[in-house]
Amino acid sequence: MSFKEKIQAGKFLVTSEIGPPKGIHIEAILEDAELIRGRVDALNVTDLQSSVMRLGSLAVCIRLKEKGFEPIFQMTCRDRNRLALQSDLLSAGHFGIENILVLTGDHPKLGDHPDAKAVFDLDSVQLIQAVRKLEQGLDMAGKKLEGTTPKFCAGAVVNPGADPLEPQIMKMEKKIAAGAEFFQTQAIYDIKTFENFLAKTRHLKATVMAGIVLLKSAGMAKYMNENVAGIFVPDDLIKEMQETKDKQAKSVEIAARLIKDLKPMCQGIHIMPIGWDKVVPRVLDAAGL
């Protein structure tokens, strides 16, 4: 079954994430992908994550597809205008890459090229609309495509910990109306926060995959609390990371515990290892996935 078919069938979904390198060699990340072959339903490939210049998401998606994986092509609106975004979507369709995750993207000032000009020609809702229009055989200018039209499975992101939450819900509603088929969330560390989000979005009947970011240290947790909007790492988890002698083992334990608590509430789990790709099999094992 394809990722889209699994969504339609109501299957519980598991995805992980790959960050392309700052260079052209991807042997290491392909080796990491092999560690979870058959254990995840798809692999996200980030698009210049944190506004850092890297190898492109589409190139890595193509290589993953060639090796029998099901990639999710992440696309940010930050760096390309509507011409380039639509062109990349057609390129993805040509290579049989159907899964698209649409994001607005972090501002370049946060990355390693702070003087880069931000584009943001489209927002995430408009890009989802463009995806659906291409499927209908038309570009955003209403011009007809030649030959067979592409088919996509379009996803989007949502932040359950946003404060206030209402603008996130309004944007989520717009994304669904535009054609979003699944949502992957920002990192969840507080179960009550996620329960509150689900209670306020239950009417949307959306496929929601809860995001899990592996904690690497107490310092990382404190940094996210202070600098990343919508993420709250409870004090008890920070204390666990401070007191442990084996941070990686404790991180796996915390992630598995969160996954077990979240699984009955949502339609899937999205694991973001942030460089700890080799740890993902241990998380899957510990969580019973």
Rosetta blueprint (number, residue, H / E / L):
1 M L
2 S L
3 F H
4 K H
5 E H
6 K H
7 I H
8 Q H
9 A L
10 G L
11 K L
12 F L
13 L E
14 V E
15 T E
16 S E
17 E E
18 I E
19 G L
20 P L
21 P L
22 K L
23 G L
24 I L
25 H L
26 I L
27 E H
28 A H
29 I H
30 L H
31 E H
32 D H
33 A H
34 E H
35 L L
36 I L
37 R L
38 G L
39 R L
40 V L
41 D L
42 A E
43 L E
44 N E
45 V E
46 T L
47 D L
48 L L
49 Q H
50 S H
51 S H
52 V L
53 M L
54 R L
55 L L
56 G L
57 S H
58 L H
59 A H
60 V H
61 C H
62 I H
63 R H
64 L H
65 K H
66 E H
67 K L
68 G L
69 F L
70 E L
71 P E
72 I E
73 F E
74 Q E
75 M E
76 T E
77 C L
78 R L
79 D L
80 R L
81 N L
82 R H
83 L H
84 A H
85 L H
86 Q H
87 S H
88 D H
89 L H
90 L H
91 S H
92 A H
93 G H
94 H H
95 F L
96 G L
97 I L
98 E L
99 N E
100 I E
101 L E
102 V E
103 L E
104 T L
105 G L
106 D L
107 H L
108 P H
109 K H
110 L H
111 G L
112 D L
113 H L
114 P L
115 D L
116 A L
117 K L
118 A L
119 V L
120 F L
121 D L
122 L L
123 D L
124 S H
125 V H
126 Q H
127 L H
128 I H
129 Q H
130 A H
131 V H
132 R H
133 K H
134 L H
135 E H
136 Q L
137 G L
138 L E
139 D L
140 M L
141 A L
142 G L
143 K L
144 K E
145 L L
146 E L
147 G L
148 T L
149 T L
150 P L
151 K L
152 F L
153 C E
154 A E
155 G E
156 A E
157 V E
158 V E
159 N L
160 P L
161 G L
162 A L
163 D L
164 P L
165 L L
166 E H
167 P H
168 Q H
169 I H
170 M H
171 K H
172 M H
173 E H
174 K H
175 K H
176 I H
177 A H
178 A H
179 G L
180 A L
181 E L
182 F E
183 F E
184 Q E
185 T E
186 Q E
187 A E
188 I L
189 Y L
190 D L
191 I H
192 K H
193 T H
194 F H
195 E H
196 N H
197 F H
198 L H
199 A H
200 K H
201 T H
202 R H
203 H H
204 L H
205 K L
206 A L
207 T L
208 V E
209 M E
210 A E
211 G E
212 I E
213 V E
214 L L
215 L L
216 K L
217 S L
218 A H
219 G H
220 M H
221 A H
222 K H
223 Y H
224 M H
225 N H
226 E H
227 N H
228 V L
229 A L
230 G L
231 I L
232 F L
233 V L
234 P L
235 D H
236 D H
237 L H
238 I H
239 K H
240 E H
241 M H
242 Q H
243 E H
244 T L
245 K L
246 D L
247 K H
248 Q H
249 A H
250 K H
251 S H
252 V H
253 E H
254 I H
255 A H
256 A H
257 R H
258 L H
259 I H
260 K H
261 D H
262 L H
263 K H
264 P H
265 M H
266 C L
267 Q L
268 G E
269 I E
270 H E
271 I E
272 M E
273 P L
274 I L
275 G L
276 W L
277 D H
278 K H
279 V H
280 V H
281 P H
282 R H
283 V H
284 L H
285 D H
286 A H
287 A H
288 G L
289 L L
